[in-house]
C-alpha cells in the first residue's frame, strides 16, 4: 500500500509525524515534551516509581504536533492493548460493513412432499464468536417452517474447516505465552477454547436463585438453553455456595446451597465448543418439530464437498461485533479473530502461526511498523512475550485516523468511559470524558492504555501509555488517568 498522500493535509501530517519521531530518536533518546504540564505529570510518576519502566507518546493529529514523549522507541509488554492490532487489520481488510455469516449446508436432497431430508445437516462455522441461542433457534425455524424439513435421515454435523483450532492445551504453552498465566488460561472464563464454531464466546452463563422458601430446590437458568441436573437447595441465611460443571454431553450440573431469593451467576468455559454448538442446534431442530434419526454430532474439519446452503444467519456489522472484544477485553474473541484474519489473508485452514504471520505482515507492510517495534505472540495480549513500542502504537492510531473510511468504525470499537466495559469507572471528573475512546491493558505488573481523545481545543489526540514492572497496577492507572486528563486540557 502506498503512503504517498500527495498534496493532502494527511500527507503533510505523516511527513511532520515522522520528522518529529526522527528528531525524537536522534536528539532526545529518552525524553522530549512540548508541554511543561504534561512533562510534570510524567516526571513526577517516574521519580516516584524508579523501578517501573514507563513509555509515553501523545500526538495531536490535527495540528501535527508532538505533545509528550518518554521512551517512545523502547519495547514494552502491551497487555490487552494489543487487541487493537487485530481490530485494525480486520477493519482494513474486510471493511466496516462486513458481517459474519453462519450457514447451514446439506450434502443431501429434500423430499418436499414428505419433508424428509435425505442426507446430513451441517452447521458451518464462520469464526463469529457471538453466535447465540437466538441465532440457532432462527436457523432451526427457517429449516423446519420455511424449508419444510420434518425429518433428517442423516446426522447433524458441524463444519470447522475455516481455520485449525489450537490444540486444547495450546494456551498452556509457556514457550509461546510465558509461565505467568499459562497454567490457568484454559480453565478460565477469560480465555476459552477457540473454535470456528462457538456459542457466546465459548462461555455458559448459569444463573442460580434461591427459592422463596427454605428446603426447596434452587431455581436455575442456563444460557444457552441446556439440560440441567439441579442438586442446589435453598437454605436459611444469605450465603451462596453453589457450584456448576458441564458434561461432555452438554448437560449442566448444579449443586450447593443458596439463601432465599439470593442470586449467584456463574460462567463456565466450554472445552469442546463446536460439539456443544451442534448439540444446541440439534435440540433446537427437535424443539421446532424435526426428527433427527442419528444422535451423534459429527465434526467435519475439512470442507464438505458438494454441499448446498439452505439457511443462514448474519451478525451485526463488524464494528458492532468488535466492540465487546475491546470494551470488555474479551480474549477468546481476539484469538478467534486472529485465526479468522489468518484464514481470510491466506486460505481456509489457517492456524495460529499463520494468523500471527498475517497480522505481522499487515503491520509491517501496510501500517509500516517494523518488526523491531512490534513483536506479537498472540492477539489477546495475554502473552508477556509480546513487545510493542509506544511509537508503534501511535503509528497504528495515526494510520487508522488517516483513513476516514475506517477511522470512525475503529474508534467506535474502543471502550468509552462511563459505559459498561473496562473504562466504566474511569475519568469520572473529566468534562471531556465522552470524547475518550481507548483500549486498556492489565497483567501482573503491567498496565497500559492507548486510544484517542478530543482536546479542549477540539483536536483529536492519539495517546499511548505503557507501564511495566510496576508491581501493583492501581497507581499506574491513576497515572494514566492524570495524564489523559492533562492531555484533554491541552491546546
C-alpha positions as CSV (number, residue, x, y, z in Angstrom):
1,X,0.0,0.0,0.0
2,X,1.3,3.4,-0.9
3,X,1.8,6.1,1.7
4,X,2.1,9.0,-0.7
5,X,-1.0,11.1,0.1
6,X,0.5,13.7,-2.2
7,X,-0.8,17.2,-1.8
8,X,-3.1,16.5,1.1
9,X,-3.1,17.6,4.7
10,X,-2.8,14.0,5.7
11,X,0.4,13.6,3.7
12,X,1.8,16.6,5.4
13,X,0.7,15.1,8.7
14,X,2.6,11.9,8.0
15,X,5.7,13.9,7.0
16,X,5.6,16.0,10.1
17,X,4.9,13.0,12.3
18,X,7.9,11.0,11.1
19,X,10.1,14.1,11.1
20,X,9.3,14.6,14.7
21,X,9.8,11.0,15.6
22,X,13.2,11.0,13.8
23,X,14.2,14.1,15.8
24,X,12.9,12.5,18.9
25,X,15.0,9.4,18.4
26,X,18.2,11.2,17.4
27,X,18.2,14.3,19.6
28,X,16.2,13.2,22.6
29,X,16.7,9.5,23.0
30,X,15.0,9.4,26.4
31,X,12.6,12.3,26.9
32,X,11.1,15.2,25.0
33,X,8.0,17.2,25.6
34,X,6.0,20.1,24.1
35,X,4.2,20.9,27.3
36,X,5.5,21.7,30.8
37,X,2.3,20.5,32.4
38,X,2.5,17.1,30.7
39,X,6.2,16.9,31.5
40,X,5.5,17.4,35.1
41,X,2.9,14.6,35.2
42,X,5.3,12.1,33.7
43,X,8.4,13.3,35.7
44,X,6.5,13.0,39.0
45,X,5.4,9.4,38.3
46,X,8.8,8.3,37.1
47,X,10.5,9.8,40.1
48,X,8.1,8.2,42.5
49,X,8.5,4.7,40.8
50,X,12.1,4.5,39.7
51,X,11.9,0.7,39.2
52,X,9.0,0.9,36.8
53,X,9.6,1.0,33.1
54,X,7.5,3.8,31.5
55,X,6.7,4.6,27.9
56,X,4.6,7.5,26.8
57,X,3.8,9.1,23.5
58,X,1.0,11.5,22.5
59,X,0.5,13.3,19.2
60,X,-2.0,16.0,18.1
61,X,-3.3,14.5,14.9
62,X,-4.9,17.8,13.7
63,X,-2.0,20.2,14.4
64,X,0.6,17.5,13.7
65,X,2.2,18.3,17.0
66,X,4.1,16.1,19.4
67,X,2.6,16.6,22.9
68,X,4.7,14.4,25.1
69,X,7.2,11.5,24.8
70,X,9.1,9.3,27.2
71,X,11.0,6.2,26.0
72,X,8.9,6.2,22.8
73,X,11.1,3.6,20.9
74,X,11.6,1.2,23.9
75,X,9.7,-2.1,23.8
76,X,7.1,-2.9,26.5
77,X,4.6,-5.6,27.3
78,X,1.3,-4.1,25.9
79,X,-1.1,-6.5,27.7
80,X,-4.6,-6.3,26.2
81,X,-3.9,-3.0,24.3
82,X,-2.5,-5.5,21.7
83,X,-6.1,-6.2,20.7
84,X,-6.2,-3.0,18.6
85,X,-3.8,-4.6,16.1
86,X,-6.2,-7.4,15.0
87,X,-9.0,-4.9,15.2
88,X,-7.3,-2.6,12.7
89,X,-6.3,-5.5,10.5
90,X,-9.9,-6.8,10.2
91,X,-11.4,-3.4,9.6
92,X,-8.8,-2.5,7.0
93,X,-9.2,-5.8,5.2
94,X,-13.0,-6.5,5.5
95,X,-14.5,-3.0,5.9
96,X,-16.9,-1.7,8.4
97,X,-20.0,-3.2,6.6
98,X,-18.7,-6.8,6.8
99,X,-21.0,-9.3,8.6
100,X,-20.1,-12.8,9.6
101,X,-22.5,-15.3,8.1
102,X,-23.1,-18.7,9.8
103,X,-24.6,-21.1,7.3
104,X,-26.4,-24.4,7.3
105,X,-25.5,-26.7,4.4
106,X,-26.5,-30.2,3.3
107,X,-24.9,-32.9,1.3
108,X,-28.3,-34.5,0.6
109,X,-31.7,-33.7,-1.1
110,X,-35.1,-32.7,0.3
111,X,-38.2,-34.8,-0.5
112,X,-40.5,-31.8,-0.3
113,X,-43.8,-33.7,-0.2
114,X,-42.8,-35.8,2.9
115,X,-40.5,-33.2,4.4
116,X,-37.6,-35.7,4.6
117,X,-34.0,-34.6,4.1
118,X,-32.0,-37.5,2.6
119,X,-28.6,-36.5,3.9
120,X,-26.9,-34.6,6.7
121,X,-27.5,-31.1,8.1
122,X,-24.2,-29.3,8.7
123,X,-23.8,-26.1,10.7
124,X,-20.8,-24.3,9.1
125,X,-18.7,-22.0,11.4
126,X,-17.7,-18.5,10.2
127,X,-15.5,-17.7,13.1
128,X,-18.2,-15.4,14.6
129,X,-17.8,-15.8,18.4
130,X,-21.1,-14.1,19.3
131,X,-23.4,-16.7,17.8
132,X,-26.1,-17.3,20.4
133,X,-29.2,-19.3,21.2
134,X,-31.4,-16.9,19.4
135,X,-29.4,-17.3,16.2
136,X,-29.6,-21.1,16.4
137,X,-33.4,-21.0,17.0
138,X,-33.8,-18.8,14.0
139,X,-31.9,-21.2,11.8
140,X,-34.0,-24.1,13.1
141,X,-37.1,-22.1,12.4
142,X,-36.1,-21.5,8.8
143,X,-35.3,-25.1,8.2
144,X,-38.5,-26.5,9.7
145,X,-41.1,-23.9,9.0
146,X,-39.8,-22.3,5.8
147,X,-37.9,-25.2,4.2
148,X,-40.4,-27.8,5.5
149,X,-37.9,-30.2,6.9
150,X,-39.7,-32.6,9.3
151,X,-37.2,-35.5,9.3
152,X,-33.4,-35.7,8.8
153,X,-32.3,-39.2,7.7
154,X,-28.6,-38.4,8.3
155,X,-26.9,-36.6,11.1
156,X,-26.5,-33.1,12.4
157,X,-22.9,-32.1,12.0
158,X,-20.6,-29.1,12.3
159,X,-18.0,-27.7,9.8
160,X,-14.9,-26.3,11.5
161,X,-12.8,-26.0,8.3
162,X,-12.4,-22.2,8.3
163,X,-9.3,-22.5,10.5
164,X,-7.4,-25.0,12.5
165,X,-8.3,-24.6,16.2
166,X,-5.3,-24.6,18.5
167,X,-4.9,-27.8,20.5
168,X,-6.9,-27.8,23.7
169,X,-3.7,-27.2,25.7
170,X,-2.2,-24.8,23.3
171,X,-2.8,-21.8,25.6
172,X,-0.8,-23.5,28.3
173,X,2.3,-23.4,26.2
174,X,4.8,-21.5,28.3
175,X,7.2,-21.1,25.3
176,X,4.6,-19.1,23.5
177,X,2.8,-17.3,26.2
178,X,5.1,-17.3,29.2
179,X,4.8,-19.0,32.6
180,X,2.8,-16.4,34.4
181,X,-0.7,-17.2,33.1
182,X,-0.2,-20.3,31.0
183,X,-1.1,-22.8,33.7
184,X,-4.6,-21.4,34.3
185,X,-5.7,-20.0,31.0
186,X,-7.5,-23.0,29.6
187,X,-9.8,-23.3,32.6
188,X,-10.6,-19.6,33.0
189,X,-13.7,-17.9,31.5
190,X,-11.5,-15.0,30.3
191,X,-9.6,-17.4,27.9
192,X,-11.9,-20.0,26.5
193,X,-11.1,-22.5,23.8
194,X,-11.0,-21.0,20.3
195,X,-13.1,-22.6,17.6
196,X,-14.6,-21.6,14.1
197,X,-17.9,-22.5,15.6
198,X,-18.8,-21.5,19.1
199,X,-21.7,-20.0,21.1
200,X,-21.4,-16.9,23.2
201,X,-17.6,-16.7,23.1
202,X,-17.5,-20.3,24.5
203,X,-18.9,-19.4,27.8
204,X,-22.1,-20.7,29.5
205,X,-24.0,-18.4,31.9
206,X,-25.6,-20.2,34.8
207,X,-27.9,-18.2,37.0
208,X,-28.9,-19.8,40.3
209,X,-31.5,-18.2,42.5
210,X,-32.8,-19.3,45.9
211,X,-36.5,-20.2,46.1
212,X,-38.9,-18.2,48.3
213,X,-38.9,-21.0,50.9
214,X,-36.2,-22.9,52.7
215,X,-35.8,-26.5,51.6
216,X,-37.0,-26.1,48.1
217,X,-34.7,-26.6,45.1
218,X,-32.9,-23.5,43.8
219,X,-34.1,-22.0,40.5
220,X,-31.5,-22.5,37.7
221,X,-31.4,-20.8,34.3
222,X,-28.8,-21.6,31.7
223,X,-27.8,-19.6,28.6
224,X,-27.6,-21.1,26.1
225,X,-30.5,-23.3,27.0
226,X,-29.2,-26.7,28.0
227,X,-30.4,-29.7,30.1
228,X,-29.8,-29.2,33.8
229,X,-29.2,-31.6,36.7
230,X,-30.1,-29.5,39.7
231,X,-29.0,-30.5,43.2
232,X,-28.8,-27.0,44.6
233,X,-31.1,-26.3,47.6
234,X,-32.4,-23.2,49.3
235,X,-31.2,-22.8,52.8
236,X,-31.7,-20.2,55.5
237,X,-29.3,-17.2,55.6
238,X,-27.7,-15.1,53.0
239,X,-24.9,-17.3,51.9
240,X,-24.5,-18.5,48.3
241,X,-22.2,-21.6,47.9
242,X,-23.2,-23.0,44.5
243,X,-21.1,-25.0,42.0
244,X,-21.6,-25.9,38.4
245,X,-20.0,-28.2,35.8
246,X,-20.6,-29.0,32.2
247,X,-20.6,-32.6,30.9
248,X,-19.3,-33.6,27.5
249,X,-22.9,-34.5,26.6
250,X,-23.9,-30.8,27.1
251,X,-25.7,-31.2,30.5
252,X,-25.1,-28.6,33.2
253,X,-24.8,-30.0,36.7
254,X,-25.5,-27.6,39.6
255,X,-25.0,-28.3,43.3
256,X,-24.6,-26.4,46.6
257,X,-26.8,-24.1,48.7
258,X,-28.1,-20.6,48.5
259,X,-30.3,-18.3,50.6
260,X,-33.9,-17.5,49.8
261,X,-34.2,-15.1,46.8
262,X,-30.4,-14.7,46.7
263,X,-28.8,-14.9,43.2
264,X,-25.4,-16.2,42.0
265,X,-24.2,-16.1,38.4
266,X,-21.5,-18.5,37.3
267,X,-19.7,-18.6,34.0
268,X,-18.2,-21.8,32.7
269,X,-15.8,-22.1,29.7
270,X,-16.6,-24.8,27.1
271,X,-13.9,-27.3,26.3
272,X,-15.5,-28.6,23.1
273,X,-17.4,-25.6,21.7
274,X,-18.1,-27.0,18.2
275,X,-19.8,-30.1,19.6
276,X,-21.8,-28.1,22.1
277,X,-23.0,-25.8,19.2
278,X,-24.0,-28.9,17.3
279,X,-25.9,-30.3,20.3
280,X,-27.8,-26.9,20.8
281,X,-28.6,-26.9,17.0
282,X,-29.9,-30.4,17.1
283,X,-32.1,-29.7,20.1
284,X,-33.4,-26.6,18.5
285,X,-34.4,-28.5,15.4
286,X,-36.2,-31.1,17.5
287,X,-37.9,-28.5,19.5
288,X,-39.1,-26.8,16.3
289,X,-40.6,-30.2,15.2
290,X,-38.0,-32.0,13.2
291,X,-37.0,-35.6,13.8
292,X,-33.3,-36.4,13.7
293,X,-32.6,-40.1,13.1
294,X,-28.9,-40.1,14.3
295,X,-28.0,-38.8,17.7
296,X,-24.2,-38.2,17.3
297,X,-22.7,-34.9,16.3
298,X,-20.1,-35.3,13.6
299,X,-17.3,-32.7,13.5
300,X,-16.0,-32.0,9.9
301,X,-12.5,-30.5,9.9
302,X,-12.4,-30.4,6.1
303,X,-14.9,-28.6,3.8
304,X,-18.0,-30.6,2.8
305,X,-17.6,-31.2,-0.9
306,X,-20.7,-30.5,-3.0
307,X,-22.7,-29.1,-0.1
308,X,-25.6,-26.8,-0.7
309,X,-26.6,-23.8,1.5
310,X,-30.1,-24.0,2.7
311,X,-30.2,-21.4,5.6
312,X,-28.0,-18.7,7.1
313,X,-27.9,-16.1,9.8
314,X,-25.8,-12.9,9.9
315,X,-24.0,-11.0,12.6
316,X,-24.2,-7.3,13.1
317,X,-21.7,-5.0,11.2
318,X,-18.1,-5.5,12.0
319,X,-17.7,-2.5,14.4
320,X,-20.6,-3.8,16.5
321,X,-19.0,-7.3,16.6
322,X,-15.6,-5.9,17.6
323,X,-16.9,-3.6,20.3
324,X,-17.3,-6.3,23.1
325,X,-13.8,-7.6,22.4
326,X,-12.3,-4.2,23.1
327,X,-14.8,-2.8,25.6
328,X,-14.7,-5.9,27.8
329,X,-11.3,-7.1,26.7
330,X,-12.5,-10.5,25.6
331,X,-9.5,-12.7,25.0
332,X,-11.3,-15.6,23.3
333,X,-12.7,-13.2,20.7
334,X,-9.3,-11.7,20.0
335,X,-7.7,-15.1,19.5
336,X,-10.6,-16.3,17.3
337,X,-10.4,-13.1,15.2
338,X,-6.7,-13.7,14.7
339,X,-7.4,-17.0,13.2
340,X,-10.2,-15.6,11.0
341,X,-7.8,-12.9,9.8
342,X,-5.3,-15.6,9.0
343,X,-7.8,-17.7,7.1
344,X,-9.0,-14.7,5.1
345,X,-5.5,-13.4,4.4
346,X,-4.1,-16.7,3.3
347,X,-6.6,-19.5,2.8
348,X,-9.1,-21.6,4.9
349,X,-7.3,-23.9,7.2
350,X,-5.1,-21.3,8.7
351,X,-3.6,-22.0,12.1
352,X,-2.3,-19.7,15.0
353,X,1.1,-19.4,13.4
354,X,-0.2,-18.3,10.0
355,X,-2.6,-15.9,11.8
356,X,0.3,-14.2,13.6
357,X,2.3,-14.1,10.3
358,X,-0.6,-12.5,8.5
359,X,-1.1,-9.9,11.3
360,X,2.7,-9.1,11.4
361,X,2.7,-8.7,7.6
362,X,-0.2,-6.2,7.8
363,X,1.6,-4.2,10.5
364,X,4.9,-4.2,8.6
365,X,3.8,-3.8,5.0
366,X,0.6,-1.7,5.4
367,X,1.0,0.3,8.6
368,X,4.8,0.4,8.1
369,X,5.6,-0.7,11.7
370,X,9.0,-2.6,11.6
371,X,9.3,-5.9,13.4
372,X,11.8,-4.3,15.7
373,X,8.9,-2.1,17.1
374,X,6.2,-4.7,17.4
375,X,6.6,-8.4,18.0
376,X,3.4,-10.3,18.7
377,X,2.9,-13.9,20.0
378,X,-0.9,-13.6,20.4
379,X,-3.7,-11.2,19.6
380,X,-5.3,-11.0,23.0
381,X,-2.3,-9.6,24.8
382,X,-2.1,-12.3,27.4
383,X,1.5,-13.2,26.5
384,X,4.2,-11.4,28.3
385,X,6.4,-12.3,25.4
386,X,4.6,-9.6,23.3
387,X,6.8,-6.5,22.8
388,X,5.4,-3.1,21.4
389,X,6.8,0.4,21.5
390,X,4.7,3.5,22.1
391,X,5.9,4.7,18.7
392,X,4.4,1.5,17.0
393,X,1.1,2.1,18.8
394,X,0.9,5.7,17.8
395,X,1.8,4.7,14.2
396,X,-1.2,2.4,14.2
397,X,-3.6,5.0,15.7
398,X,-2.3,7.6,13.2
399,X,-2.8,5.1,10.3
400,X,-6.4,4.5,11.2
401,X,-7.1,8.2,11.7
402,X,-5.6,8.9,8.3
403,X,-8.1,6.6,6.6
404,X,-11.6,8.1,7.1
405,X,-13.4,5.1,5.6
406,X,-12.4,3.0,8.7
407,X,-11.5,5.6,11.4
408,X,-14.9,6.0,12.8
409,X,-15.5,2.3,12.8
410,X,-12.2,1.7,14.6
411,X,-12.9,4.5,17.1
412,X,-16.4,3.1,17.8
413,X,-14.9,-0.3,18.6
414,X,-13.0,1.1,21.6
415,X,-14.2,1.4,25.2
416,X,-16.0,4.5,26.4
417,X,-15.7,6.0,29.9
418,X,-18.8,5.7,32.0
419,X,-20.3,2.9,29.8
420,X,-20.1,-0.8,30.6
421,X,-16.6,-2.2,30.0
422,X,-13.1,-1.7,31.2
423,X,-13.4,2.2,31.3
424,X,-16.8,2.2,33.1
425,X,-15.4,3.9,36.3
426,X,-12.5,5.9,34.9
427,X,-12.2,9.6,34.0
428,X,-15.2,10.5,36.1
429,X,-14.0,14.1,36.8
430,X,-13.1,14.8,33.2
431,X,-15.7,17.1,31.4
432,X,-14.4,15.7,28.1
433,X,-14.7,12.0,29.2
434,X,-17.2,11.2,26.5
435,X,-14.6,12.1,23.8
436,X,-12.2,9.5,25.1
437,X,-12.1,6.1,23.2
438,X,-9.4,3.7,24.4
439,X,-8.2,0.2,24.9
440,X,-7.0,-0.8,28.4
441,X,-4.4,-3.5,29.3
442,X,-3.7,-5.2,32.6
443,X,-1.4,-8.1,33.6
444,X,0.6,-8.7,36.7
445,X,2.9,-5.7,37.0
446,X,1.7,-4.4,33.6
447,X,-0.7,-1.5,32.9
448,X,-1.4,0.1,29.5
449,X,-3.8,2.5,27.8
450,X,-4.0,3.7,24.2
451,X,-6.5,5.4,22.1
452,X,-7.9,8.8,21.2
453,X,-9.4,11.9,22.8
454,X,-10.7,15.3,21.7
455,X,-8.8,18.1,23.5
456,X,-10.3,21.3,24.8
457,X,-9.1,22.9,21.6
458,X,-11.3,20.4,19.6
459,X,-8.3,18.5,18.2
460,X,-8.0,14.7,18.0
461,X,-5.1,13.4,20.1
462,X,-3.6,9.9,19.8
463,X,-2.0,8.7,23.0
464,X,-0.2,5.6,24.4
465,X,0.9,4.8,27.9
466,X,2.8,1.7,28.9
467,X,3.9,0.9,32.4
468,X,5.8,-2.3,33.1
469,X,7.5,-3.8,36.2
470,X,5.1,-1.8,38.3
471,X,4.0,-4.4,41.0
472,X,0.6,-3.1,42.0
473,X,-1.0,-1.5,38.9
474,X,-3.6,0.7,40.6
475,X,-1.1,3.6,40.8
476,X,-0.2,3.2,37.2
477,X,-3.8,3.5,36.2
478,X,-4.1,6.7,38.4
479,X,-1.1,8.0,36.4
480,X,-2.8,7.1,33.1
481,X,-5.9,9.0,34.2
482,X,-4.0,12.0,35.3
483,X,-2.0,12.2,32.1
484,X,-5.1,11.7,29.9
485,X,-6.9,14.4,31.8
486,X,-4.0,16.7,31.3
487,X,-3.9,15.9,27.6
488,X,-7.6,16.7,27.3
489,X,-6.9,20.1,28.7
490,X,-4.0,20.8,26.4
491,X,-4.5,23.1,23.5
